Amino acid sequence: MTSLAYAAKRYLLSILLLLGVAASATAQNADQLPSWNDGKAKQSIVAFVERVTAEGAADFVPEAERVAVFDNDGTLWGEQPLYFQLLFALDRVKAMAPQHPEWKDKEPFASLLKGDIKTALAGGEPAIVDIVMTTHSGMTTDEFDQIVRDWVASAKHPKTGRLYTEMVYQPMLELLAYLRANGFKTFIVSGGGIDFMRPWTEKVYGIPPEQVVGSSGKTKFEMRDGTPVLMRLPEINFIDDKAGKPVGIHHHIGRRPIAAFGNSDGDLQMLQWTCSGPGPHFCLYVHHTDADREWAYDRDSSIGRLDKGLDEAGIMSWTIVDMKADWNKVFASSP
């Protein structure tokens, strides 16, 4: 190879190297939260992540300790006019009704079969527990898993006509991906049923079933026709809501999170526990303020009430997302 050809080859390699470096820098600087408007909420998220991932900095947190927990209902997907798992339970009542003729005269099932949800739920928490325990038990864990998968694949929201998994929040999907790209391990910590969420969270959120913490019913090991199975029993095992959330985190995760995300008073204790820990921490509330693109509700809502949490967030200087102002897109997919 002549000296001229050798010089040309080195020059070409230098150009390619520079182009590669530039492309890498451009990718790193690209907006990883495009559905977030450039305001205080987005800036606080980015500032926290940069602070805890900067090696050598005072607030640097090793990857093993970068745990972020997310509520599900109202934080990652919608929750109006009823929690989506409750809508699943109501559909299960209709599907199971032919095998239960006694429900015609038994509340809350009689009212549900008449389409009178208001009367059926007038019994409050005991009525809801009765509906959920009845419709979520008497089958194996594998059978229930398949029932949930089939429902999620076909059932549609009564107001929007969308699949329920189309009602996940695009800004929160971006936030999950952004955190994971920066060494965070993301968990769901929800009052919803753990076995209701696990069949679909990995596909929808990128969160595998072992990183889902939720409420649960009791199960029992049995042999069925020579095959070992786990049977779902009509008994409550654990309620992962309010003060139960820090307990659930301790039992399932074993590390205090450094970041917590919620939207209601049911998440308050999870945020309090996260942001009272040693070292850097970050707490955020999603405030539903957009009646046009979603729903607007907070202090007086029977679903996803945000009252005490809103006050606490102001006192503790937690980040509050104003959905109407901070998100330029709400749902992950168009109608």
ChimeraX attribute file (.defattr): number of C-alpha atoms within 10 A of each C-alpha:
attribute: neighborCount
match mode: 1-to-1
recipient: residues
	/A:1	6
	/A:2	7
	/A:3	8
	/A:4	8
	/A:5	10
	/A:6	11
	/A:7	12
	/A:8	12
	/A:9	12
	/A:10	11
	/A:11	12
	/A:12	12
	/A:13	12
	/A:14	12
	/A:15	12
	/A:16	12
	/A:17	12
	/A:18	12
	/A:19	12
	/A:20	12
	/A:21	12
	/A:22	12
	/A:23	12
	/A:24	12
	/A:25	11
	/A:26	11
	/A:27	11
	/A:28	10
	/A:29	9
	/A:30	10
	/A:31	11
	/A:32	17
	/A:33	21
	/A:34	16
	/A:35	22
	/A:36	24
	/A:37	16
	/A:38	14
	/A:39	12
	/A:40	12
	/A:41	21
	/A:42	19
	/A:43	12
	/A:44	15
	/A:45	20
	/A:46	15
	/A:47	10
	/A:48	15
	/A:49	21
	/A:50	15
	/A:51	16
	/A:52	22
	/A:53	18
	/A:54	13
	/A:55	12
	/A:56	9
	/A:57	11
	/A:58	11
	/A:59	16
	/A:60	17
	/A:61	20
	/A:62	13
	/A:63	13
	/A:64	10
	/A:65	14
	/A:66	24
	/A:67	21
	/A:68	24
	/A:69	28
	/A:70	25
	/A:71	27
	/A:72	24
	/A:73	23
	/A:74	20
	/A:75	23
	/A:76	24
	/A:77	22
	/A:78	24
	/A:79	19
	/A:80	19
	/A:81	13
	/A:82	14
	/A:83	15
	/A:84	17
	/A:85	17
	/A:86	16
	/A:87	16
	/A:88	19
	/A:89	18
	/A:90	20
	/A:91	16
	/A:92	18
	/A:93	21
	/A:94	14
	/A:95	11
	/A:96	14
	/A:97	15
	/A:98	10
	/A:99	8
	/A:100	10
	/A:101	11
	/A:102	12
	/A:103	18
	/A:104	15
	/A:105	10
	/A:106	10
	/A:107	18
	/A:108	22
	/A:109	25
	/A:110	20
	/A:111	18
	/A:112	21
	/A:113	18
	/A:114	10
	/A:115	13
	/A:116	13
	/A:117	15
	/A:118	10
	/A:119	14
	/A:120	20
	/A:121	18
	/A:122	12
	/A:123	12
	/A:124	10
	/A:125	10
	/A:126	12
	/A:127	16
	/A:128	17
	/A:129	15
	/A:130	15
	/A:131	22
	/A:132	21
	/A:133	18
	/A:134	17
	/A:135	21
	/A:136	23
	/A:137	18
	/A:138	15
	/A:139	16
	/A:140	19
	/A:141	18
	/A:142	13
	/A:143	13
	/A:144	20
	/A:145	17
	/A:146	12
	/A:147	16
	/A:148	19
	/A:149	15
	/A:150	11
	/A:151	15
	/A:152	18
	/A:153	12
	/A:154	11
	/A:155	16
	/A:156	17
	/A:157	17
	/A:158	13
	/A:159	8
	/A:160	11
	/A:161	11
	/A:162	16
	/A:163	18
	/A:164	20
	/A:165	23
	/A:166	20
	/A:167	22
	/A:168	23
	/A:169	22
	/A:170	23
	/A:171	23
	/A:172	24
	/A:173	19
	/A:174	18
	/A:175	20
	/A:176	23
	/A:177	16
	/A:178	18
	/A:179	19
	/A:180	16
	/A:181	11
	/A:182	14
	/A:183	17
	/A:184	22
	/A:185	19
	/A:186	24
	/A:187	25
	/A:188	28
	/A:189	30
	/A:190	28
	/A:191	22
	/A:192	23
	/A:193	20
	/A:194	20
	/A:195	21
	/A:196	21
	/A:197	21
	/A:198	22
	/A:199	19
	/A:200	20
	/A:201	18
	/A:202	15
	/A:203	11
	/A:204	13
	/A:205	18
	/A:206	15
	/A:207	18
	/A:208	17
	/A:209	17
	/A:210	13
	/A:211	17
	/A:212	25
	/A:213	28
	/A:214	26
	/A:215	21
	/A:216	19
	/A:217	19
	/A:218	14
	/A:219	20
	/A:220	11
	/A:221	11
	/A:222	13
	/A:223	10
	/A:224	11
	/A:225	7
	/A:226	7
	/A:227	7
	/A:228	10
	/A:229	17
	/A:230	17
	/A:231	21
	/A:232	22
	/A:233	18
	/A:234	18
	/A:235	15
	/A:236	13
	/A:237	12
	/A:238	16
	/A:239	19
	/A:240	24
	/A:241	23
	/A:242	17
	/A:243	15
	/A:244	21
	/A:245	26
	/A:246	23
	/A:247	18
	/A:248	21
	/A:249	22
	/A:250	13
	/A:251	11
	/A:252	15
	/A:253	17
	/A:254	10
	/A:255	13
	/A:256	21
	/A:257	26
	/A:258	25
	/A:259	24
	/A:260	27
	/A:261	27
	/A:262	28
	/A:263	27
	/A:264	27
	/A:265	22
	/A:266	23
	/A:267	29
	/A:268	28
	/A:269	18
	/A:270	30
	/A:271	30
	/A:272	17
	/A:273	17
	/A:274	24
	/A:275	21
	/A:276	13
	/A:277	12
	/A:278	9
	/A:279	12
	/A:280	17
	/A:281	20
	/A:282	21
	/A:283	25
	/A:284	21
	/A:285	26
	/A:286	22
	/A:287	21
	/A:288	22
	/A:289	17
	/A:290	16
	/A:291	11
	/A:292	8
	/A:293	12
	/A:294	17
	/A:295	16
	/A:296	14
	/A:297	18
	/A:298	20
	/A:299	15
	/A:300	10
	/A:301	13
	/A:302	12
	/A:303	17
	/A:304	24
	/A:305	17
	/A:306	25
	/A:307	15
	/A:308	13
	/A:309	24
	/A:310	21
	/A:311	11
	/A:312	15
	/A:313	18
	/A:314	11
	/A:315	9
	/A:316	11
	/A:317	12
	/A:318	19
	/A:319	19
	/A:320	20
	/A:321	21
	/A:322	15
	/A:323	22
	/A:324	19
	/A:325	14
	/A:326	20
	/A:327	24
	/A:328	14
	/A:329	18
	/A:330	22
	/A:331	22
	/A:332	18
	/A:333	14
	/A:334	9
	/A:335	10
